Amino acid sequence: EGLQVYTLDNIGDATSQVSVNGIYFDSLQAAIENCLTGQEIIIIEENIIIEENVTITEEQTITIDLNGFTISGTGEIENNGTLNIINSKGDVVEGSYGKVTGSGILNIQQQEQE
């Protein structure tokens, strides 16, 4: 069974295209809503700009790998569940994942560089 890897792609403007195993979504929110098992990892492929708030529900466990990129914009990530932020291509720098609010658990992990 193991972890499922979801990939977020950005077309190059403020409108993100999100692919999950080859299936495209039009937003980070849509990708989060399709993470049903808590075992998925959403991988950012380019800098993502969010203009509307994104919500993680109490029941969800979401892992986002920044992959060397950033999440920015005026939108916030409202975390009411568990949000794990990692960066497999460097350190997780404050602000590289946008503004996170809510009453959930936020885990920030540095990855060992190979």
Order of alpha helices (4+ residues) and beta strands (2+ residues): beta-beta-beta-alpha-beta-beta-beta-beta-beta-beta-beta-beta-beta
